[in-house]
Amino acid sequence: MSYKELITTIAKALVDHPDEVSVSEADADNALVIELRVAREDLGKVIGRDGRTAQSMRTLLTAASSRGGRRVHLDILD
């Protein structure tokens, strides 16, 4: 499973409008940036209370990318 698929699966399970979930990848300096977009009403569900849900998704990405030796960063865009 790719990083993009991982974030897409998690985000679609969290939101009320899964058809509006959009995930893209962009290369940065020695890192991969995953950009997540959701409907405005679902933004709070993806971020979570005090950012805990977003931090959990970032932790999963870090664990998944540890094998590949490449840093992966998650950006949640509005």
C-alpha positions as a Markdown table, in Angstrom:
| # | Residue | x | y | z |
|---|---|---|---|---|
| 1 | Met | 0.0 | 0.0 | 0.0 |
| 2 | Ser | 1.4 | 3.4 | -1.0 |
| 3 | Tyr | 1.4 | 6.4 | 1.4 |
| 4 | Lys | -1.2 | 8.1 | -0.7 |
| 5 | Glu | -3.5 | 5.1 | -0.4 |
| 6 | Leu | -3.0 | 4.9 | 3.3 |
| 7 | Ile | -4.0 | 8.5 | 3.9 |
| 8 | Thr | -6.9 | 8.2 | 1.5 |
| 9 | Thr | -8.3 | 5.2 | 3.3 |
| 10 | Ile | -8.0 | 6.8 | 6.7 |
| 11 | Ala | -9.5 | 10.1 | 5.6 |
| 12 | Lys | -12.4 | 8.5 | 3.9 |
| 13 | Ala | -13.3 | 6.5 | 7.0 |
| 14 | Leu | -13.3 | 9.7 | 9.1 |
| 15 | Val | -15.3 | 12.2 | 7.0 |
| 16 | Asp | -19.0 | 12.6 | 6.2 |
| 17 | His | -18.2 | 13.4 | 2.5 |
| 18 | Pro | -15.7 | 10.7 | 1.4 |
| 19 | Asp | -16.2 | 11.6 | -2.3 |
| 20 | Glu | -14.6 | 15.0 | -1.7 |
| 21 | Val | -11.4 | 13.5 | -0.2 |
| 22 | Ser | -8.4 | 14.4 | -2.4 |
| 23 | Val | -4.8 | 13.2 | -1.8 |
| 24 | Ser | -1.8 | 14.2 | -3.9 |
| 25 | Glu | 1.9 | 13.7 | -3.6 |
| 26 | Ala | 4.7 | 16.2 | -4.2 |
| 27 | Asp | 8.5 | 15.7 | -4.1 |
| 28 | Ala | 10.4 | 18.1 | -1.9 |
| 29 | Asp | 14.0 | 18.2 | -0.7 |
| 30 | Asn | 14.7 | 14.6 | 0.2 |
| 31 | Ala | 11.1 | 14.1 | 1.3 |
| 32 | Leu | 7.7 | 13.3 | 0.0 |
| 33 | Val | 4.9 | 15.6 | 0.8 |
| 34 | Ile | 1.4 | 14.2 | 1.0 |
| 35 | Glu | -1.3 | 16.9 | 0.6 |
| 36 | Leu | -4.8 | 16.0 | 1.9 |
| 37 | Arg | -7.9 | 18.0 | 1.0 |
| 38 | Val | -11.4 | 17.4 | 2.4 |
| 39 | Ala | -14.7 | 19.3 | 2.4 |
| 40 | Arg | -14.7 | 22.3 | 4.6 |
| 41 | Glu | -17.2 | 20.7 | 7.0 |
| 42 | Asp | -15.0 | 17.7 | 7.4 |
| 43 | Leu | -11.8 | 19.6 | 8.2 |
| 44 | Gly | -12.3 | 19.4 | 12.0 |
| 45 | Lys | -12.8 | 15.6 | 11.8 |
| 46 | Val | -9.5 | 15.1 | 10.0 |
| 47 | Ile | -7.6 | 17.4 | 12.3 |
| 48 | Gly | -9.3 | 16.2 | 15.5 |
| 49 | Arg | -9.4 | 17.7 | 19.0 |
| 50 | Asp | -6.1 | 19.5 | 19.7 |
| 51 | Gly | -4.8 | 18.0 | 16.4 |
| 52 | Arg | -4.6 | 14.5 | 17.7 |
| 53 | Thr | -6.1 | 12.8 | 14.7 |
| 54 | Ala | -3.8 | 14.6 | 12.3 |
| 55 | Gln | -0.8 | 13.7 | 14.6 |
| 56 | Ser | -1.9 | 10.1 | 14.6 |
| 57 | Met | -1.9 | 10.0 | 10.8 |
| 58 | Arg | 1.5 | 11.6 | 10.7 |
| 59 | Thr | 2.8 | 9.0 | 13.1 |
| 60 | Leu | 1.5 | 6.2 | 10.9 |
| 61 | Leu | 3.2 | 7.8 | 7.9 |
| 62 | Thr | 6.5 | 8.0 | 9.8 |
| 63 | Ala | 6.2 | 4.4 | 10.8 |
| 64 | Ala | 5.4 | 3.3 | 7.2 |
| 65 | Ser | 8.2 | 5.3 | 5.7 |
| 66 | Ser | 10.9 | 4.1 | 8.1 |
| 67 | Arg | 11.5 | 1.1 | 5.9 |
| 68 | Gly | 11.9 | 3.1 | 2.7 |
| 69 | Gly | 14.5 | 5.5 | 4.2 |
| 70 | Arg | 12.6 | 8.5 | 2.9 |
| 71 | Arg | 10.9 | 11.2 | 5.0 |
| 72 | Val | 7.2 | 11.7 | 4.4 |
| 73 | His | 5.3 | 14.7 | 5.6 |
| 74 | Leu | 1.5 | 15.2 | 5.7 |
| 75 | Asp | -0.1 | 18.6 | 4.9 |
| 76 | Ile | -3.8 | 19.1 | 5.5 |
| 77 | Leu | -5.0 | 21.8 | 3.2 |
| 78 | Asp | -8.2 | 23.8 | 3.4 |
